[in-house]
Amino acid sequence: MSTSADQLKQVAADASAEFLKDGQIVGLGSGTTAALAVGAIGRRVASGLRITGISTSEKTTAQARELRIPLATLAEHPAIDITIDGADDVELHTLNLIKGGGGNLLREKIVAAASARLVIVVDKSKLVDRLGSHSPVPVEVVRFGWEATAKRLTALNLNPKLRKGDGDEPYITDGGNYILDCAVGPISSADQLGHELDSVIGVVEHGLFLGITSQVLIGTPDGVQTLNRA
């Protein structure tokens, strides 16, 4: 019998939750795969694990509260022991990521940057030889003058497209911003692109997560495959 992608992600999510230890401050990621990990963490908490979670989105906050995972803020705990999250693309030889398909890249990156260890949970479909070959790069922009920001991104040949939400209205992030999805194609230098995006006025943050992944857990039919940052 074939194993679905969700089942494979669940195997990896369950494995990620086993990393957690009593007393840790734990970043809780966002998105469909991260939700599986938060569910696994909730089961460990129900069995007696004592942790404090730092949520990366309103949706994750609601899930964590339902599972009775204790929550705090970055102001209370600015140093996070470990964050568990998903990704849209994982570049095999660098473990660089594209994130933000779920619209929470800003808070996810803030939490990831505050973490001693970032563990990413995926199935094999997220693995790529080069970032951009599978997923667009989400770019979070301020709503004021977003059209001018889009023109700046177009001038960089990034092909921005405004993300839409319900009723064909622009998607609005938890931070109150818009997202421009940039279909850049295979990226020859993610560092260079990251610097270019950082320099664009109106850009709040982008979905290139570079040099911060500690470990990737990949759900496979044969179990969990682990990739470690060199």
MARLODREN-174596 format. One record per residue: residue number from 1; x, y, z of N, C-alpha, C, O in turn. Coordinates in pm, 1 decimal. Example, Ala and Ser with C-alpha at 12.3 -4.5 7.8 and 13.67 -1.06 7.14 Angstrom:
<atoms>
  seq      n.c1      n.c2      n.c3     ca.c1     ca.c2     ca.c3      c.c1      c.c2      c.c3      o.c1      o.c2      o.c3
    1    1319.0    -569.0     780.0    1230.0    -450.0     780.0    1320.0    -330.0     780.0    1423.6    -331.9     846.5
    2    1285.0    -225.0     708.0    1367.0    -106.0     714.0    1290.0       3.0     787.0    1340.9     113.8     803.9
</atoms>
This chain:
<atoms>
  seq      n.c1      n.c2      n.c3     ca.c1     ca.c2     ca.c3      c.c1      c.c2      c.c3      o.c1      o.c2      o.c3
    1      84.9    -119.7       0.0       0.0       0.0       0.0      87.7     123.7       0.0     184.6     130.0      75.8
    2      56.2     223.1     -83.7     135.3     344.3     -90.8     113.4     429.6      34.0       9.4     422.2      99.4
    3     213.6     510.0      64.5     207.4     597.9     180.0     190.1     740.8     132.0     266.1     787.0      46.9
    4      91.1     811.8     185.3      64.8     948.3     140.3     169.7    1043.6     194.3     240.3    1013.7     290.5
    5     178.2    1161.1     128.8     273.0    1263.2     172.8     243.5    1305.0     316.1     335.8    1326.9     394.5
    6     114.9    1316.5     351.2      79.5    1357.3     487.5     124.9    1253.2     589.9     169.6    1288.2     699.1
    7     113.3    1126.1     554.3     160.2    1021.7     645.5     311.0    1028.0     664.2     361.3    1006.8     774.5
    8     383.2    1057.0     556.3     528.7    1067.9     566.1     569.1    1189.3     649.2     662.5    1182.9     729.2
    9     497.9    1299.2     629.4     524.9    1418.1     711.2     497.0    1388.7     858.6     569.7    1435.4     946.3
   10     392.0    1311.6     885.5     357.6    1281.0    1024.3     468.8    1200.7    1091.1     500.0    1223.1    1208.1
   11     528.5    1107.1    1017.4     639.6    1028.4    1072.2     753.7    1121.0    1113.9     809.7    1106.8    1222.6
   12     787.9    1216.5    1025.8     896.1    1310.2    1056.6     856.5    1404.9    1170.1     938.9    1437.8    1255.5
   13     730.6    1448.4    1170.9     682.8    1537.8    1277.1     690.4    1469.7    1412.6     732.2    1530.8    1511.0
   14     649.9    1342.7    1418.2     656.9    1267.8    1543.8     801.7    1256.4    1591.3     829.9    1267.5    1710.6
   15     892.8    1234.1    1496.8    1034.5    1222.6    1532.5    1087.9    1354.9    1587.1    1167.6    1355.6    1681.0
   16    1044.5    1466.6    1528.8    1092.8    1596.9    1574.5    1050.2    1624.5    1718.2    1126.5    1682.4    1795.5
   17     930.4    1583.9    1754.1     880.2    1608.3    1889.6     960.4    1531.6    1993.6     964.7    1571.1    2110.1
   18    1023.5    1423.1    1952.8    1104.0    1343.6    2046.9    1233.0    1414.7    2086.5    1297.4    1375.4    2183.7
   19    1272.0    1519.4    2012.1    1392.5    1594.9    2046.7    1373.8    1678.8    2173.0    1471.5    1715.4    2238.3
   20    1250.4    1708.9    2206.9    1224.4    1807.8    2311.0    1249.6    1752.2    2450.1    1226.3    1634.6    2478.1
   21    1298.7    1842.0    2537.5    1331.0    1806.0    2675.3    1261.8    1902.2    2771.6    1229.6    2015.8    2736.9
   22    1240.5    1853.5    2892.2    1178.2    1936.6    2995.2    1253.3    2068.1    3012.1    1376.3    2072.0    3011.7
   23    1176.2    2175.9    3027.0    1234.1    2305.6    3055.5    1271.6    2386.4    2933.6    1312.3    2501.8    2947.2
   24    1259.3    2329.5    2814.2    1301.0    2401.5    2694.6    1198.5    2505.5    2650.3    1078.2    2492.1    2672.8
   25    1252.2    2610.7    2585.6    1170.5    2708.6    2515.0    1166.4    2663.4    2369.8    1271.0    2647.4    2307.0
   26    1046.2    2642.6    2315.8    1030.2    2577.0    2186.6     953.3    2667.0    2090.2     840.5    2707.2    2119.0
   27    1014.1    2698.6    1976.3     945.0    2770.9    1871.6     850.3    2678.3    1797.7     889.4    2569.1    1756.3
   28     726.3    2721.0    1781.0     623.6    2640.7    1714.7     596.3    2699.8    1577.6     545.6    2811.5    1566.7
   29     629.6    2625.4    1473.2     617.0    2675.2    1337.0     473.8    2684.3    1289.2     379.4    2652.0    1361.3
   30     460.2    2729.4    1164.8     329.2    2749.4    1103.6     319.0    2673.1     972.6     420.2    2638.4     911.7
   31     196.1    2647.4     929.9     173.6    2575.7     806.1     125.4    2434.9     832.2     118.6    2390.9     947.0
   32      91.8    2364.0     725.5      29.7    2232.5     740.3     123.6    2129.9     802.6      81.1    2050.1     886.1
   33     250.6    2130.9     763.1     344.5    2034.2     820.3     376.7    2069.0     963.8     381.8    1980.9    1049.7
   34     398.5    2196.8     990.7     425.7    2238.6    1127.5     309.0    2204.4    1219.8     329.5    2172.5    1336.9
   35     186.7    2211.1    1167.2      70.6    2176.8    1248.7      76.6    2031.0    1294.2      33.6    1998.6    1404.9
   36     129.7    1943.0    1209.0     147.3    1803.8    1248.8     248.3    1793.2    1361.7     230.1    1714.6    1454.6
   37     355.9    1873.1    1354.0     456.4    1872.6    1460.3     399.1    1928.2    1589.9     425.2    1874.1    1697.4
   38     321.4    2035.8    1580.9     259.5    2092.5    1700.7     165.5    1990.2    1763.7     158.2    1979.9    1886.1
   39      93.5    1914.3    1680.5       9.0    1808.7    1732.7      88.1    1703.6    1807.8      46.5    1657.3    1914.0
   40     204.5    1665.5    1751.5     290.4    1567.4    1817.9     346.2    1622.5    1948.2     357.7    1550.2    2047.2
   41     381.0    1751.6    1948.0     430.1    1815.0    2070.5     319.5    1817.1    2174.9     344.1    1792.8    2293.0
   42     197.4    1846.3    2130.8      84.6    1846.8    2222.9      63.8    1712.2    2290.1      30.7    1705.4    2408.5
   43      83.1    1606.0    2214.7      68.7    1471.8    2272.7     176.4    1446.3    2377.8     149.8    1383.0    2480.0
   44     297.7    1495.2    2353.1     404.4    1479.9    2451.9     375.6    1563.5    2576.5     402.4    1519.8    2688.4
   45     321.5    1682.7    2557.1     285.3    1766.8    2671.6     176.1    1697.6    2754.7     180.7    1699.8    2877.7
   46      79.4    1637.1    2688.0     -27.4    1566.2    2758.3      27.1    1448.7    2838.3     -33.3    1405.2    2936.4
   47     144.2    1397.1    2794.0     205.5    1283.9    2864.2     305.0    1328.2    2971.1     370.1    1245.4    3034.8
   48     316.2    1461.2    2990.5     398.8    1509.5    3101.2     517.0    1596.4    3064.7     584.0    1648.1    3154.1
   49     545.6    1614.7    2935.3     656.7    1701.0    2895.4     628.0    1844.9    2938.1     517.4    1895.4    2918.7
   50     729.0    1910.5    2996.7     713.7    2047.9    3043.1     799.6    2140.7    2956.4     921.9    2144.5    2969.8
   51     734.0    2214.5    2868.5     801.1    2309.8    2781.2     721.7    2439.9    2779.2     610.5    2447.5    2831.5
   52     780.7    2541.7    2718.1     710.4    2666.4    2691.2     721.5    2695.6    2543.2     831.9    2697.1    2488.8
   53     609.3    2718.7    2476.8     608.2    2740.3    2333.1     608.9    2887.7    2297.0     551.7    2970.5    2367.7
   54     674.6    2919.6    2185.5     670.8    3051.3    2124.9     608.3    3033.8    1987.3     668.1    2971.4    1899.6
   55     489.5    3087.7    1967.6     414.9    3064.7    1844.1     457.2    3160.9    1733.8     496.1    3274.7    1760.3
   56     449.0    3112.8    1608.2     484.9    3194.6    1492.4     363.7    3245.5    1414.5     380.7    3312.1    1312.3
   57     243.2    3216.0    1459.7     124.3    3264.9    1389.3       3.5    3256.1    1480.4       4.6    3185.6    1581.2
   58    -100.7    3329.0    1443.1    -225.1    3324.5    1519.7    -288.2    3185.5    1512.5    -346.0    3137.4    1610.0
   59    -276.6    3121.9    1396.4    -334.3    2987.9    1381.4    -262.1    2886.9    1470.7    -325.7    2802.8    1534.3
   60    -129.2    2895.8    1475.0     -52.7    2806.6    1561.5     -84.8    2833.1    1707.7     -93.4    2739.7    1787.5
   61    -102.6    2959.3    1743.2    -139.8    2994.1    1880.6    -270.2    2926.6    1920.1    -281.5    2870.9    2029.3
   62    -368.7    2931.6    1830.8    -497.6    2868.9    1859.5    -482.2    2718.2    1876.3    -541.8    2659.4    1966.5
   63    -402.6    2655.3    1789.9    -382.2    2511.0    1800.6    -311.8    2475.4    1930.9    -350.8    2380.8    1999.4
   64    -207.8    2551.8    1964.9    -132.3    2523.5    2087.2    -219.6    2538.0    2211.0    -209.9    2457.8    2303.9
   65    -303.7    2638.7    2212.5    -392.3    2656.8    2327.5    -491.4    2542.0    2338.7    -521.5    2495.2    2448.5
   66    -542.0    2497.1    2224.0    -635.2    2384.0    2225.8    -567.3    2258.9    2281.0    -630.5    2177.4    2348.3
   67    -437.9    2244.4    2251.9    -362.1    2128.0    2298.7    -302.2    2149.1    2437.6    -235.0    2060.8    2491.0
   68    -327.0    2266.3    2495.4    -278.8    2300.8    2629.5    -126.0    2302.4    2636.6     -66.4    2261.6    2736.3
   69     -64.3    2350.6    2528.7      79.5    2375.2    2530.4     100.9    2513.7    2590.6      49.4    2611.4    2536.1
   70     174.4    2526.0    2700.1     197.3    2658.2    2759.7     269.4    2750.5    2660.8     364.4    2710.0    2593.9
   71     222.5    2874.6    2653.3     278.8    2970.5    2559.1     334.3    3091.9    2631.8     288.2    3128.7    2739.9
   72     434.6    3153.3    2569.3     490.8    3278.1    2618.3     528.3    3361.7    2496.8     500.4    3322.7    2383.4
   73     591.2    3475.8    2519.8     630.5    3564.8    2411.3     781.7    3573.4    2401.2     854.1    3533.5    2492.5
   74     828.4    3626.5    2287.9     971.4    3648.3    2272.0    1023.9    3751.9    2370.3    1140.2    3746.3    2410.5
   75     939.3    3846.2    2409.1     981.4    3944.3    2509.1    1014.6    3875.2    2641.7    1106.3    3916.0    2713.0
   76     939.0    3770.7    2673.4     963.2    3696.1    2797.2    1079.1    3598.5    2783.5    1152.4    3573.9    2879.2
   77    1095.1    3543.0    2663.2    1200.5    3442.8    2639.5    1268.5    3473.0    2506.1    1235.9    3409.9    2405.5
   78    1361.8    3567.6    2502.9    1424.5    3607.0    2376.2    1519.9    3502.7    2318.4    1558.1    3512.1    2201.8
   79    1558.8    3403.9    2398.3    1646.3    3296.6    2350.5    1567.6    3165.9    2348.0    1521.1    3118.1    2451.4
   80    1553.4    3109.0    2228.4    1474.7    2986.9    2208.5    1569.3    2868.6    2192.3    1669.1    2877.6    2120.7
   81    1538.1    2758.7    2258.2    1624.8    2640.9    2252.1    1615.7    2570.3    2117.0    1717.6    2534.4    2057.9
   82    1494.3    2550.9    2069.1    1473.6    2475.4    1944.7    1341.6    2519.4    1882.0    1242.3    2539.1    1952.0
   83    1341.3    2534.3    1751.8    1218.9    2560.9    1677.0    1196.7    2447.5    1577.9    1290.2    2401.6    1512.3
   84    1072.9    2403.3    1568.0    1035.4    2299.2    1472.9     936.2    2359.5    1374.7     834.5    2416.0    1414.9
   85     966.0    2347.3    1245.7     884.3    2412.9    1143.6     890.0    2330.9    1015.7     964.6    2233.3    1006.6
   86     811.1    2370.9     917.5     814.0    2309.7     785.2     882.6    2402.0     686.3     938.2    2504.6     725.5
   87     879.5    2366.7     557.9     940.5    2450.0     453.7     875.0    2417.5     320.2     820.7    2308.8     300.4
   88     881.2    2513.9     229.6     831.4    2493.2      94.2     937.1    2427.7       6.3     906.4    2338.0     -72.3
   89    1061.5    2472.4      19.5    1176.0    2413.7     -51.1    1290.6    2396.3      47.5    1312.8    2480.9     134.1
   90    1363.0    2285.7      33.6    1488.5    2264.8     106.5    1596.6    2235.2       3.8    1586.9    2137.4     -70.3
   91    1699.3    2318.8      -1.1    1809.4    2298.3     -95.0    1906.4    2196.3     -36.1    1959.1    2215.4      73.5
   92    1929.1    2088.6    -109.3    1997.4    1972.6     -53.7    2138.1    2001.4      -3.0    2172.7    1960.8     107.9
   93    2219.4    2070.2     -81.3    2360.7    2082.7     -43.3    2387.1    2194.3      56.0    2497.1    2202.1     110.7
   94    2288.5    2282.3      81.5    2307.8    2392.5     175.4    2212.2    2390.0     294.3    2241.1    2449.2     398.3
   95    2098.7    2322.1     279.7    1986.0    2326.5     373.7    1925.6    2465.7     384.2    1856.3    2496.1     481.3
   96    1951.5    2551.2     284.0    1878.9    2676.5     274.0    1733.1    2647.6     239.7    1701.1    2543.4     182.4
   97    1645.5    2740.6     275.4    1501.6    2716.7     263.8    1431.1    2827.7     188.5    1478.0    2941.4     184.1
   98    1316.3    2792.6     128.5    1211.7    2888.3      97.0    1095.1    2856.7     188.4    1047.9    2743.2     194.7
   99    1048.5    2961.1     260.5     933.5    2947.7     348.3     837.3    3062.9     321.3     873.1    3162.2     257.9
  100     716.1    3047.9     370.0     618.0    3154.1     356.8     499.6    3120.6     271.0     413.8    3205.7     247.5
  101     492.7    2995.9     222.9     375.0    2956.2     146.3     246.9    2969.1     225.8     139.7    2992.6     170.2
  102     259.4    2953.2     358.8     143.5    2968.6     445.7     119.3    3111.3     491.2      20.6    3139.8     559.1
  103     210.2    3201.4     453.4     189.5    3342.8     481.0     245.9    3393.4     612.0     213.5    3504.8     653.4
  104     329.8    3314.6     679.1     378.7    3354.4     811.7     530.1    3372.5     817.3     591.3    3356.0     922.9
  105     590.4    3406.5     702.9     736.4    3407.0     694.9     802.3    3507.0     789.2     910.4    3478.9     840.8
  106     741.2    3622.4     813.4     804.1    3722.9     898.9     821.6    3671.2    1040.8     932.5    3672.2    1094.2
  107     713.2    3626.2    1101.7     722.2    3576.4    1238.7     806.0    3448.7    1244.6     879.7    3427.5    1340.9
  108     795.4    3364.1    1142.8     875.9    3242.1    1139.4    1024.9    3275.3    1138.5    1103.6    3209.6    1206.6
  109    1064.0    3377.5    1061.3    1206.3    3411.1    1053.4    1254.8    3476.2    1182.5    1367.6    3452.1    1225.3
  110    1171.1    3557.9    1244.4    1208.3    3618.5    1372.3    1234.4    3509.9    1476.5    1333.8    3514.9    1548.9
  111    1145.0    3412.5    1483.3    1160.3    3303.4    1580.5    1280.0    3216.0    1545.1    1356.7    3177.0    1633.1
  112    1296.4    3185.0    1416.6    1409.9    3102.2    1374.7    1542.4    3168.8    1409.2    1635.9    3102.5    1454.0
  113    1550.4    3300.9    1388.1    1674.6    3373.0    1414.6    1707.4    3377.3    1563.6    1823.5    3393.5    1601.3
  114    1605.6    3362.8    1647.9    1626.4    3364.3    1792.9    1653.4    3225.0    1849.2    1670.1    3208.8    1970.1
  115    1657.7    3124.4    1761.7    1666.2    2984.8    1805.6    1808.0    2930.0    1796.8    1879.9    2954.8    1700.0
  116    1846.5    2855.9    1898.4    1976.6    2788.2    1895.5    1977.1    2675.9    1793.2    2082.2    2638.8    1740.9
  117    1859.6    2622.2    1765.3    1850.0    2507.7    1674.7    1718.7    2516.0    1597.7    1612.1    2531.6    1657.3
  118    1726.6    2505.5    1465.1    1608.1    2505.6    1378.6    1597.7    2371.0    1310.0    1684.3    2333.3    1231.1
  119    1489.6    2298.0    1340.8    1464.9    2165.8    1283.6    1347.7    2176.9    1186.5    1239.8    2223.9    1222.5
  120    1370.6    2132.9    1062.8    1271.2    2142.1     957.3    1216.2    2003.0     926.7    1291.4    1906.6     912.1
  121    1083.6    1994.8     917.4    1014.4    1868.5     890.6     952.6    1875.3     751.6     876.9    1967.6     721.6
  122     984.8    1776.7     665.8     931.9    1775.4     529.4     913.0    1631.2     481.8     951.8    1535.7     549.1
  123     852.0    1618.7     363.3     859.9    1493.0     289.9     951.1    1517.2     169.2     992.7    1630.5     145.1
  124     981.9    1412.8      94.5    1083.8    1423.6     -10.7    1047.7    1522.1    -121.0    1136.4    1571.9    -190.3
  125     919.8    1550.8    -138.4     878.9    1640.6    -246.5     932.5    1782.4    -226.6     934.3    1861.0    -321.3
  126     975.7    1816.2    -105.7    1025.1    1951.6     -76.7    1174.9    1965.7    -102.9    1228.1    2076.4     -94.1
  127    1242.5    1858.6    -134.1    1387.3    1863.1    -155.2    1418.1    1905.1    -297.9    1362.4    1849.7    -392.7
  128    1506.0    2002.4    -313.6    1542.9    2053.2    -446.0    1694.2    2068.7    -454.7    1762.6    2084.2    -353.6
  129    1744.8    2064.1    -577.7    1886.7    2089.8    -598.7    1918.5    2238.0    -592.6    2029.3    2277.9    -556.6
  130    1819.0    2319.9    -628.8    1839.3    2464.6    -626.4    1708.7    2533.1    -588.1    1602.9    2502.2    -642.9
  131    1717.1    2626.2    -493.6    1598.1    2699.9    -451.7    1535.3    2773.0    -569.6    1604.9    2818.3    -660.5
  132    1404.1    2783.7    -566.8    1331.3    2853.0    -671.2    1285.4    2764.7    -784.3    1202.5    2806.4    -865.2
  133    1337.2    2643.8    -792.1    1298.7    2554.0    -901.2    1163.8    2487.9    -875.0    1103.9    2430.5    -965.9
  134    1116.4    2495.8    -752.2     990.7    2431.0    -714.7     886.2    2531.5    -666.3     768.8    2521.1    -701.6
  135     928.9    2628.6    -585.8     835.7    2722.4    -523.0     876.9    2866.6    -549.9     996.0    2894.7    -563.6
  136     780.2    2959.1    -557.8     813.7    3101.4    -565.4     870.4    3149.1    -432.0     855.0    3083.3    -329.1
  137     935.6    3263.6    -435.7     986.5    3325.6    -313.2     882.7    3425.9    -263.4     859.8    3527.1    -329.6
  138     819.5    3400.9    -148.9     723.9    3498.5     -95.4     798.6    3620.1     -40.7     899.9    3606.4      27.8
  139     747.4    3738.4     -71.8     805.1    3862.2     -22.4     694.4    3940.1      47.1     596.3    3979.3     -16.1
  140     710.2    3962.5     176.3     610.4    4036.9     252.8     639.0    4185.8     239.3     751.3    4230.6     262.4
  141     537.1    4262.1     201.8     554.8    4405.0     175.5     448.2    4484.6     249.9     339.1    4434.5     277.2
  142     481.9    4611.1     282.6     382.5    4697.2     345.3     272.9    4727.9     243.6     298.3    4736.2     123.4
  143     151.8    4744.3     293.5      38.9    4765.8     202.6      44.9    4902.4     136.0       5.8    4916.3      20.1
  144      93.1    5002.8     207.5     103.2    5136.1     149.6     203.0    5133.9      33.7     319.1    5097.1      52.0
  145     158.2    5172.6     -83.4     247.3    5181.3    -198.3     299.9    5048.5    -247.8     407.8    5042.0    -306.7
  146     223.3    4940.9    -224.1     274.5    4808.9    -262.5     296.1    4799.1    -413.5     381.2    4723.0    -459.4
  147     220.3    4874.9    -489.5     237.9    4870.6    -634.6     377.5    4920.7    -673.7     441.0    4865.9    -763.8
  148     424.6    5026.7    -603.9     559.4    5077.3    -630.1     664.7    4974.4    -590.8     765.7    4959.0    -659.4
  149     640.8    4903.9    -479.8     732.6    4797.7    -438.4     735.4    4686.7    -541.8     841.8    4633.6    -573.7
  150     618.3    4651.2    -594.6     611.0    4548.0    -698.4     689.1    4590.0    -822.3     753.8    4506.4    -885.4
  151     684.2    4717.9    -858.0     759.8    4765.5    -973.8     909.9    4751.4    -950.9     984.6    4718.2   -1043.0
  152     953.8    4777.0    -827.1    1096.0    4760.4    -796.0    1137.5    4613.8    -808.7    1246.6    4583.1    -856.8
  153    1050.1    4524.8    -765.5    1079.6    4381.6    -777.4    1076.8    4337.2    -924.0    1156.4    4252.8    -965.3
  154     985.4    4394.1   -1001.6     980.3    4364.1   -1145.0    1109.2    4408.4   -1213.9    1158.6    4340.4   -1303.8
  155    1162.7    4521.4   -1172.0    1287.9    4570.3   -1229.4    1404.6    4477.2   -1200.3    1505.4    4479.7   -1270.8
  156    1391.2    4395.0   -1096.7    1492.6    4295.1   -1063.8    1463.2    4160.8   -1130.5    1528.0    4060.4   -1100.9
  157    1364.6    4160.0   -1221.1    1324.5    4038.2   -1293.9    1274.3    3927.8   -1200.6    1303.6    3809.9   -1220.4
  158    1197.6    3968.5   -1098.0    1150.0    3872.5   -1000.0    1004.2    3832.4   -1020.0     953.1    3748.5    -945.8
  159     937.2    3889.6   -1117.4     801.0    3847.7   -1154.6     705.4    3840.4   -1035.7     647.2    3734.8   -1010.7
  160     687.7    3950.9    -961.4     601.1    3946.5    -843.2     453.8    3936.1    -880.1     408.3    3993.1    -979.2
  161     380.8    3861.9    -798.0     236.1    3848.4    -814.3     171.3    3861.4    -677.9     208.0    3791.8    -583.3
  162      73.9    3952.0    -668.7       6.1    3974.1    -541.4     -71.6    3849.4    -501.8    -151.9    3797.9    -579.7
  163     -47.6    3801.7    -381.4    -119.7    3685.1    -332.1    -262.8    3724.9    -295.8    -286.2    3828.5    -233.5
  164    -356.2    3641.7    -335.4    -497.4    3666.5    -307.5    -546.5    3573.8    -196.4    -498.3    3461.7    -180.3
  165    -643.6    3624.1    -120.6    -704.9    3545.1     -15.0    -848.1    3512.4     -49.8    -879.7    3483.6    -165.3
  166    -934.4    3516.6      49.1   -1075.3    3485.8      27.4   -1141.9    3594.1     -56.7   -1112.1    3712.5     -41.4
  167   -1231.4    3553.2    -145.0   -1308.2    3648.0    -223.7   -1225.2    3730.9    -318.0   -1264.6    3841.8    -353.8
  168   -1112.3    3680.3    -358.5   -1022.5    3747.9    -453.0    -964.7    3877.6    -395.9    -910.8    3959.6    -470.0
  169    -976.0    3895.7    -265.5    -913.4    4010.1    -200.7    -767.1    3978.2    -170.2    -731.4    3861.0    -157.7
  170    -682.0    4079.9    -158.0    -541.9    4053.2    -124.6    -529.5    3977.6       7.9    -599.8    4007.3     104.5
  171    -440.0    3880.7      10.8    -411.6    3808.0     134.8    -340.0    3903.2     230.7    -249.2    3976.1     190.8
  172    -381.5    3901.9     357.0    -321.0    3988.4     458.1    -256.1    3900.3     564.8    -320.5    3811.3     620.1
  173    -129.8    3925.4     592.9     -56.2    3846.2     691.1     -98.0    3883.4     833.1    -170.0    3980.8     855.0
  174     -50.9    3803.3     929.0     -78.3    3834.6    1069.3     -21.7    3971.1    1107.5     -70.9    4035.3    1200.3
  175      81.2    4015.0    1036.1     139.9    4145.6    1061.7      71.7    4258.9     988.6     113.3    4374.2     999.6
  176     -34.2    4226.7     913.1    -110.4    4329.2     843.4     -52.5    4371.3     710.1     -84.9    4478.8     659.6
  177      32.8    4288.2     652.2      99.6    4320.7     526.4      47.4    4235.8     411.0     -29.6    4142.0     431.3
  178      90.2    4269.8     289.9      62.7    4190.3     170.9     181.4    4098.1     143.1     290.4    4115.7     197.5
  179     156.5    3997.8      55.3     264.5    3911.3       7.7     268.3    3915.8    -144.3     166.0    3899.6    -210.9
  180     386.6    3937.8    -197.4     412.1    3925.9    -340.5     491.1    3798.1    -363.0     604.2    3785.7    -316.0
  181     432.2    3703.2    -434.7     501.0    3577.9    -465.8     582.8    3597.5    -592.6     529.7    3633.6    -697.7
  182     713.7    3573.0    -580.7     805.6    3598.8    -690.5     850.9    3468.5    -753.7     923.1    3390.0    -692.2
  183     807.3    3445.9    -878.8     845.0    3325.4    -952.4     980.3    3350.2   -1016.9     988.2    3390.8   -1132.9
  184    1084.7    3326.2    -942.7    1219.8    3362.2    -986.8    1286.8    3252.1   -1068.0    1384.6    3278.2   -1138.0
  185    1235.8    3128.8   -1059.8    1304.3    3016.5   -1123.0    1425.6    2976.3   -1040.4    1448.5    3033.4    -933.8
  186    1504.1    2879.0   -1087.1    1621.7    2834.5   -1012.0    1714.5    2952.1    -978.8    1751.0    3030.1   -1066.7
  187    1751.3    2963.3    -853.3    1829.0    3077.4    -804.3    1977.8    3042.2    -807.5    2020.9    2946.6    -743.0
  188    2054.5    3118.5    -881.7    2198.0    3090.6    -892.7    2273.3    3130.0    -766.3    2368.8    3062.5    -727.8
  189    2231.5    3238.7    -701.1    2293.4    3282.1    -576.0    2184.6    3332.0    -482.1    2135.1    3443.8    -496.4
  190    2148.2    3248.1    -386.5    2044.8    3286.7    -291.1    2092.3    3401.7    -203.0    2012.5    3487.5    -165.3
  191    2221.6    3404.6    -169.7    2274.6    3514.3     -88.1    2260.0    3647.5    -160.4    2219.3    3747.1    -100.6
  192    2292.9    3648.9    -288.0    2282.1    3773.0    -364.7    2136.3    3817.8    -374.4    2105.4    3935.6    -356.5
  193    2047.7    3722.9    -403.0    1906.5    3757.7    -412.4    1855.3    3809.4    -278.7    1778.2    3905.3    -274.3
  194    1897.8    3746.4    -169.8    1857.3    3792.3     -38.2    1900.0    3935.5     -12.6    1822.6    4014.7      41.3
  195    2022.8    3969.7     -50.8    2071.8    4107.6     -33.9    1990.8    4204.0    -119.8    1958.7    4314.4     -75.8
  196    1957.8    4163.1    -241.7    1879.3    4249.4    -329.7    1740.9    4276.1    -271.1    1693.2    4389.5    -273.2
  197    1677.2    4172.8    -219.3    1545.3    4189.7    -159.5    1551.8    4276.5     -34.1    1462.9    4358.0      -9.4
  198    1657.1    4258.6      44.1    1672.0    4339.1     165.8    1685.4    4487.7     134.1    1653.3    4572.4     217.4
  199    1732.5    4519.2      14.4    1756.8    4658.9     -21.6    1635.5    4728.6     -82.7    1638.7    4849.4    -106.0
  200    1528.8    4653.5    -108.6    1412.1    4711.6    -174.1    1323.0    4781.6     -71.2    1275.5    4719.2      23.7
  201    1300.8    4911.4     -91.1    1213.2    4987.7      -2.0    1070.5    4934.8     -14.7    1019.1    4917.0    -125.1
  202    1008.0    4910.2      99.2     872.6    4856.0     102.0     868.6    4708.3     135.4     763.9    4655.9     173.6
  203     982.9    4639.8     121.1     990.0    4498.3     158.1    1008.7    4487.9     309.3    1100.0    4548.1     365.9
  204     921.5    4411.2     373.5     932.0    4387.6     517.3    1024.8    4269.9     544.5    1113.4    4278.8     629.5
  205    1004.9    4160.7     473.2    1087.6    4040.0     487.3    1062.3    3950.1     367.4     962.1    3965.2     297.4
  206    1153.3    3856.6     344.2    1138.6    3762.3     233.4    1152.8    3619.6     283.8    1199.1    3595.6     395.3
  207    1112.0    3525.5     199.5    1105.6    3386.2     240.0    1231.5    3304.9     218.0    1226.5    3182.0     223.7
  208    1344.4    3369.9     193.0    1471.8    3298.9     185.3    1529.4    3286.2     326.3    1565.2    3386.1     388.6
  209    1537.9    3164.8     375.3    1595.4    3137.3     507.2    1732.2    3074.9     482.5    1742.6    2956.9     449.0
  210    1835.9    3154.5     499.2    1969.3    3116.1     454.4    2064.2    3096.7     572.3    2080.8    3185.4     656.0
  211    2126.0    2978.8     576.9    2229.7    2953.0     675.2    2182.2    2937.4     817.9    2262.3    2952.0     910.2
  212    2054.0    2908.1     840.0    2004.4    2899.3     977.8    1945.6    2762.0    1011.7    1911.8    2736.8    1127.3
  213    1933.1    2673.9     913.9    1877.6    2541.0     940.8    1982.0    2452.7    1008.0    2095.1    2442.4     960.6
  214    1944.3    2389.6    1117.5    2034.1    2296.5    1186.3    2019.0    2154.9    1133.1    2117.7    2083.4    1115.8
  215    1894.9    2114.8    1107.3    1866.7    1975.3    1074.1    1735.9    1967.6     997.2    1642.4    2043.6    1022.6
  216    1731.1    1874.1     902.1    1609.3    1848.0     826.9    1569.2    1702.8     848.5    1650.4    1611.9     831.2
  217    1445.0    1681.8     886.1    1391.1    1547.0     902.5    1296.6    1520.1     786.4    1201.2    1594.7     764.5
  218    1323.5    1412.6     711.7    1248.1    1380.3     591.7    1172.5    1251.0     614.9    1232.2    1146.6     641.2
  219    1040.1    1258.9     604.9     961.1    1138.4     617.1     968.0    1056.4     489.5     940.0    1107.9     381.3
  220    1004.7     930.0     500.8    1012.9     839.7     386.2     939.9     709.2     421.3     913.7     682.4     538.5
  221     907.3     628.7     319.9     841.8     500.7     349.0     928.3     408.2     435.9     877.4     314.9     498.0
  222    1058.4     435.0     439.4    1150.0     351.9     518.2    1183.3     412.6     653.5    1269.6     361.6     725.0
  223    1115.9     520.6     689.0    1145.7     586.8     815.1    1188.8     730.6     793.9    1158.5     790.8     690.9
  224    1259.4     785.6     891.3    1300.5     925.3     887.7    1445.3     935.2     842.3    1534.9     875.3     901.7
  225    1466.7    1011.8     736.1    1601.2    1044.0     690.0    1641.8    1178.7     748.8    1561.1    1271.7     752.8
  226    1765.7    1189.5     794.0    1812.2    1310.8     859.0    1924.7    1374.9     779.8    2021.0    1308.5     741.2
  227    1911.3    1505.0     756.2    2017.4    1584.8     694.9    2064.0    1686.1     798.0    1982.8    1757.6     856.6
  228    2195.1    1692.4     820.2    2251.3    1784.1     919.2    2332.0    1892.6     849.5    2399.4    1867.9     749.4
  229    2323.8    2012.7     904.2    2402.4    2122.8     850.7    2550.2    2093.9     868.8    2593.9    2054.2     976.8
  230    2626.4    2114.0     763.4    2770.6    2085.9     768.8    2840.2    2183.9     863.6    2961.8    2176.5     881.6
</atoms>
